[in-house]
Amino acid sequence: MYDPSYEVAIVCGALALLFLFCLPIARLQKLVLELSAWALRLALLAALGAAGYFWFRPAELPAQVTDVLNDFPRVRALLPEPTAPAFAACLVAPIVAALLPLLAVLDVSRRLAGRRLCRLRALTKDPVPVALVPPAASPVLRRIDRREAADVMTTAARKPDHPAERRAR
């Protein structure tokens, strides 16, 4: 006999669980990221496995796949015939390639979540006051005498006296 009270309890429990996952609790956020990353990774691997299976057995491709593709004539025109071995691979490859960046984002976010996220939040919570540094004094500019500059340049350009030249003097 069907008892609707179980259905109400299951729905309320699921809504309460979803409510908890929406809260900014670091451990729950990390759990959501872990589950999402693993679910996407397994789905992509399953799709690639199915493409490999249908490479060897293209006749076993479900009719629902071609029915869905008939609704998208432009996509259907790009793909080979459904009886071709490469059909499933050509269908799955762009989907997997499009979802790989999302998997990378989930992996990076998952690594940053948890304790590291708590530490990052603690560091950015109270901004560290920056000590005011007085501006550096600007150098005093004075006019340069051309004669003094020329004398400095000639003394700097002169080679040191050779020992033989000193004896000759």
C-alpha positions as CSV (number, residue, x, y, z in Angstrom):
1,M,0.0,0.0,0.0
2,Y,1.2,3.5,-0.9
3,D,1.9,5.8,2.1
4,P,2.3,9.5,1.0
5,S,3.7,10.5,4.4
6,Y,7.1,9.0,3.4
7,E,7.0,11.1,0.2
8,V,6.6,14.3,2.2
9,A,9.4,13.4,4.6
10,I,11.8,12.6,1.8
11,V,11.0,15.9,0.0
12,C,11.4,17.9,3.2
13,G,14.6,16.1,4.0
14,A,16.0,16.8,0.5
15,L,15.0,20.5,0.7
16,A,16.7,20.8,4.1
17,L,19.9,19.1,2.8
18,L,19.9,21.5,-0.2
19,F,19.4,24.4,2.2
20,L,22.5,23.3,4.1
21,F,24.5,23.0,0.9
22,C,23.6,26.6,0.0
23,L,25.1,27.9,3.3
24,P,28.7,29.3,3.3
25,I,30.1,26.4,5.3
26,A,33.6,25.6,4.0
27,R,33.5,21.8,4.5
28,L,30.1,21.5,2.8
29,Q,31.3,23.7,-0.1
30,K,34.3,21.4,-0.5
31,L,32.0,18.4,-0.4
32,V,29.8,19.9,-3.2
33,L,32.8,20.6,-5.3
34,E,34.2,17.1,-4.8
35,L,30.9,15.5,-5.7
36,S,30.4,17.7,-8.7
37,A,34.0,17.1,-10.0
38,W,33.7,13.4,-9.6
39,A,30.3,13.2,-11.2
40,L,31.4,15.2,-14.2
41,R,34.7,13.3,-14.5
42,L,32.8,9.9,-14.4
43,A,30.2,11.2,-16.9
44,L,32.9,12.3,-19.4
45,L,34.8,9.0,-19.0
46,A,31.5,7.1,-19.5
47,A,30.8,9.1,-22.7
48,L,34.3,8.3,-24.0
49,G,33.8,4.7,-23.1
50,A,30.5,4.6,-24.9
51,A,32.1,6.2,-28.0
52,G,34.8,3.5,-27.9
53,Y,32.1,0.8,-27.6
54,F,30.1,2.1,-30.5
55,W,33.2,2.3,-32.6
56,F,33.3,-1.5,-32.7
57,R,29.5,-2.0,-32.7
58,P,27.9,0.9,-34.5
59,A,24.8,-1.1,-35.2
60,E,23.9,-1.1,-31.5
61,L,23.6,2.7,-31.4
62,P,20.2,3.5,-29.8
63,A,17.6,5.0,-32.1
64,Q,17.0,7.8,-29.6
65,V,20.4,9.3,-30.4
66,T,19.5,9.8,-34.0
67,D,16.0,11.0,-33.2
68,V,17.5,13.7,-31.0
69,L,20.0,14.6,-33.7
70,N,17.3,14.9,-36.3
71,D,16.0,17.9,-34.3
72,F,19.3,19.7,-34.9
73,P,19.8,19.5,-38.7
74,R,23.0,21.6,-38.8
75,V,24.7,19.4,-36.2
76,R,23.5,16.3,-38.0
77,A,25.0,17.6,-41.3
78,L,28.4,17.8,-39.7
79,L,28.4,14.3,-38.4
80,P,29.0,11.1,-40.4
81,E,26.3,8.6,-41.0
82,P,25.0,6.8,-37.8
83,T,26.1,3.5,-39.2
84,A,29.8,4.7,-39.5
85,P,32.2,3.6,-36.7
86,A,33.3,7.1,-36.1
87,F,29.8,8.5,-35.5
88,A,29.8,8.2,-31.7
89,A,33.4,9.5,-31.4
90,C,32.5,12.5,-33.6
91,L,29.5,13.1,-31.5
92,V,31.2,12.8,-28.1
93,A,34.5,14.5,-28.8
94,P,33.2,18.1,-29.0
95,I,31.0,17.6,-25.9
96,V,33.9,16.3,-23.8
97,A,36.2,19.0,-25.2
98,A,33.7,21.7,-24.2
99,L,33.3,20.3,-20.6
100,L,37.0,19.9,-19.9
101,P,37.5,23.5,-18.8
102,L,34.6,23.2,-16.4
103,L,36.3,20.1,-14.9
104,A,39.5,22.0,-14.5
105,V,37.7,24.9,-12.8
106,L,36.1,22.4,-10.4
107,D,39.4,20.8,-9.6
108,V,41.1,24.1,-8.9
109,S,38.2,25.3,-6.8
110,R,38.1,22.0,-4.9
111,R,41.8,22.3,-4.0
112,L,41.3,25.8,-2.7
113,A,38.2,25.0,-0.7
114,G,38.1,23.8,2.9
115,R,40.8,24.8,5.3
116,R,42.6,26.9,2.7
117,L,39.5,28.8,2.0
118,C,39.0,29.5,5.7
119,R,42.6,30.8,5.9
120,L,42.1,33.0,2.9
121,R,38.9,34.4,4.4
122,A,40.6,35.1,7.7
123,L,43.5,36.9,5.9
124,T,41.1,39.1,3.9
125,K,38.6,39.7,6.7
126,D,40.6,42.5,8.4
127,P,42.7,44.5,6.1
128,V,46.2,45.0,7.3
129,P,46.9,48.8,7.9
130,V,49.6,50.0,5.6
131,A,52.1,52.3,7.3
132,L,52.3,55.7,5.7
133,V,55.7,56.1,4.3
134,P,56.8,59.7,4.0
135,P,57.6,60.7,0.5
136,A,61.3,60.6,-0.4
137,A,63.1,63.9,-0.5
138,S,63.7,65.0,-4.1
139,P,67.3,65.8,-5.0
140,V,68.2,69.4,-5.2
141,L,68.8,70.4,-8.8
142,R,71.6,72.9,-9.5
143,R,73.1,74.2,-12.6
144,I,76.1,72.4,-13.8
145,D,79.1,74.4,-14.9
146,R,80.3,73.3,-18.3
147,R,83.9,73.7,-17.5
148,E,83.6,71.5,-14.3
149,A,81.8,68.9,-16.3
150,A,84.5,68.9,-19.0
151,D,87.2,68.5,-16.4
152,V,85.5,65.6,-14.8
153,M,85.0,63.9,-18.2
154,T,88.7,64.3,-19.2
155,T,90.0,63.0,-15.9
156,A,87.7,60.0,-16.1
157,A,88.6,59.3,-19.7
158,R,92.4,59.5,-19.1
159,K,94.1,56.2,-18.8
160,P,96.3,55.6,-15.8
161,D,99.9,56.5,-16.4
162,H,102.0,53.7,-17.7
163,P,105.1,53.0,-15.6
164,A,107.4,53.7,-18.5
165,E,105.8,57.1,-19.0
166,R,106.4,58.0,-15.4
167,R,110.1,57.3,-15.7
168,A,110.4,59.4,-18.8
169,R,109.2,62.5,-16.9
